[in-house]
Amino acid sequence: MPVLASQTCPLLPSLLLTLLLRFTGTSDQEFQVTQPESSISVRAGEILTLGCNVSARSPAGPVLWFRENGQERRLIYNFNGSQFPRVTQVEDTEFNQTDYSIRISNVSPKDVGTYYCVKLTIGHPDMSYVSGSGTYVSVNGTTHEIFQVQQSEMTQTVSIGETVTLSCSVPDSFPKGPVLWFKGSGPSRELIYNFKEGLFPRVKEIGHITKAGNTDFSIRISDISLADAGTYYCVKFKEGKPDREFQSGTSNHFAPGDPESHLMTMRGTKLRKNLL
């Protein structure tokens, strides 16, 4: 019996998908875009980190971030080098081609919405291939909090040898002057990082401080050891002769530990070690 054209049309999408999978060597089971958080709540003025991981075996093509709020869909970030003033990538995708997480600084109520990490295939034009499940972002906090140095994480526990990220957002409305990171407080505090000068072998800045309007002064400390346990402060100074301390963020506590040998917990600036 002859097959009607109307009966064959529904088969075309399936046929195209089968051909695509055959040429790329991927399948639904092998290739995924994962957004670990289904929802995140942040305070106004803080730094928002949105996680996204793409399976190593994926077809060629760009990764984009979009925000949906009602009927509006807006491009938030493209990893092709375009300029997005408040948005930076967490990892360098040239070297880590599975982590497409982004960081949005100086969050405000206008950033509320659902964020999607989307992998596209190369085509004319690019076509949507796989999207993450989405992360809903809510923003709370009063207006005066936008004019404060913000440190997102109050307490962190990391394993020895790992890397820790310390977030800091400084409003661009503050007076001119440097931002420094310290471990501890008072006269005996230890300088951890100076964004303008000095050599700090294990510390790397995350934000683009040379970019106009930058508010992200987060840092990453690698190869953590027991000696790194303590309380960390992001401090804004006001330019002068000498520079004067203008405002300090609330403290970051973190405790390094090896989960295979012992458990580390932090109480204020004190480190407690409990053998398993």
Backbone hydrogen bonds, N-H to C=O, Kabsch-Sander energy under -0.5 kcal/mol:
donor,donor_aa,acceptor,acceptor_aa,energy
4,L,2,P,-0.5
7,Q,4,L,-1.1
8,T,4,L,-1.0
8,T,5,A,-0.6
9,C,5,A,-1.5
11,L,8,T,-1.5
12,L,8,T,-0.6
12,L,9,C,-1.5
14,S,10,P,-0.5
15,L,11,L,-2.2
16,L,12,L,-2.7
17,L,13,P,-2.3
18,T,14,S,-2.3
19,L,15,L,-2.2
20,L,16,L,-2.4
21,L,17,L,-2.5
22,R,18,T,-1.8
23,F,19,L,-2.0
24,T,20,L,-2.2
25,G,21,L,-1.9
26,T,21,L,-0.6
31,F,27,S,-2.8
34,T,32,Q,-0.5
34,T,53,N,-3.1
35,Q,33,V,-0.5
38,S,36,P,-0.5
40,I,136,Y,-2.8
42,V,138,S,-2.5
44,A,140,N,-2.6
45,G,107,V,-3.6
46,E,43,R,-2.1
48,L,104,I,-3.2
50,L,48,L,-0.5
50,L,102,I,-2.8
51,G,49,T,-0.6
53,N,34,T,-2.4
54,V,98,T,-3.0
55,S,32,Q,-2.3
58,S,56,A,-1.3
64,L,118,V,-2.6
65,W,77,Y,-2.4
66,F,116,Y,-2.5
67,R,74,R,-2.6
68,E,114,T,-3.0
69,N,72,E,-2.3
72,E,69,N,-1.7
74,R,67,R,-2.6
76,I,65,W,-3.3
77,Y,65,W,-1.4
79,F,63,V,-1.1
81,G,78,N,-0.7
84,F,82,S,-0.5
87,V,84,F,-2.0
88,T,103,R,-2.3
90,V,101,S,-2.1
93,T,91,E,-0.8
95,F,92,D,-1.6
96,N,92,D,-2.4
97,Q,95,F,-0.6
100,Y,52,C,-2.8
100,Y,98,T,-0.7
102,I,50,L,-2.2
103,R,88,T,-3.0
104,I,48,L,-3.3
105,S,86,R,-2.5
105,S,103,R,-0.5
107,V,46,E,-2.6
111,D,108,S,-2.5
112,V,109,P,-1.6
113,G,137,V,-1.7
114,T,68,E,-2.7
115,Y,113,G,-0.5
115,Y,135,T,-2.8
116,Y,66,F,-2.9
118,V,64,L,-3.1
118,V,116,Y,-0.6
119,K,130,V,-3.1
120,L,62,P,-3.0
121,T,127,M,-2.2
122,I,60,A,-1.2
124,H,125,P,-0.6
127,M,121,T,-0.8
129,Y,119,K,-2.1
130,V,119,K,-1.7
132,G,117,C,-2.7
135,T,115,Y,-2.0
136,Y,38,S,-2.6
137,V,113,G,-3.2
138,S,40,I,-2.3
140,N,42,V,-2.5
145,E,142,T,-1.0
146,I,143,T,-1.5
147,F,144,H,-1.3
148,Q,145,E,-1.0
150,Q,169,S,-2.6
154,M,152,S,-0.5
156,Q,253,H,-2.5
158,V,255,A,-1.9
161,G,224,I,-3.0
162,E,159,S,-2.1
164,V,221,I,-2.6
166,L,219,I,-2.7
167,S,165,T,-0.6
169,S,150,Q,-2.5
170,V,215,T,-2.6
174,F,171,P,-1.3
180,L,235,V,-2.6
181,W,193,Y,-2.5
182,F,233,Y,-2.6
183,K,190,E,-2.8
184,G,182,F,-0.6
184,G,231,T,-3.6
189,R,186,G,-1.7
190,E,183,K,-2.7
192,I,181,W,-3.2
193,Y,181,W,-1.5
195,F,179,V,-1.1
200,F,198,G,-0.5
203,V,200,F,-1.8
204,K,220,R,-2.3
206,I,218,S,-2.3
207,G,218,S,-0.7
209,I,207,G,-1.0
211,K,208,H,-1.6
214,N,211,K,-1.9
217,F,168,C,-2.9
217,F,215,T,-0.7
219,I,166,L,-2.3
220,R,204,K,-2.4
221,I,164,V,-2.8
222,S,202,R,-2.5
222,S,220,R,-0.5
223,D,161,G,-0.6
224,I,162,E,-2.4
228,D,225,S,-1.8
229,A,226,L,-1.6
230,G,254,F,-1.6
232,Y,252,N,-3.4
233,Y,182,F,-2.8
235,V,180,L,-3.2
235,V,233,Y,-0.6
236,K,247,Q,-3.3
237,F,178,P,-2.9
238,K,244,R,-4.0
239,E,176,K,-3.4
241,K,242,P,-0.6
244,R,238,K,-2.3
246,F,236,K,-3.0
247,Q,236,K,-1.9
249,G,234,C,-2.8
252,N,232,Y,-2.7
253,H,154,M,-2.6
253,H,251,S,-0.5
254,F,230,G,-1.8
255,A,156,Q,-2.2
257,G,158,V,-2.8
261,S,258,D,-1.9
262,H,258,D,-2.8
263,L,274,N,-1.9
265,T,272,R,-2.0
267,R,270,K,-2.4
270,K,267,R,-2.2
272,R,265,T,-2.4
272,R,270,K,-0.5
274,N,263,L,-2.1
274,N,272,R,-0.6
275,L,273,K,-0.6
276,L,261,S,-0.9
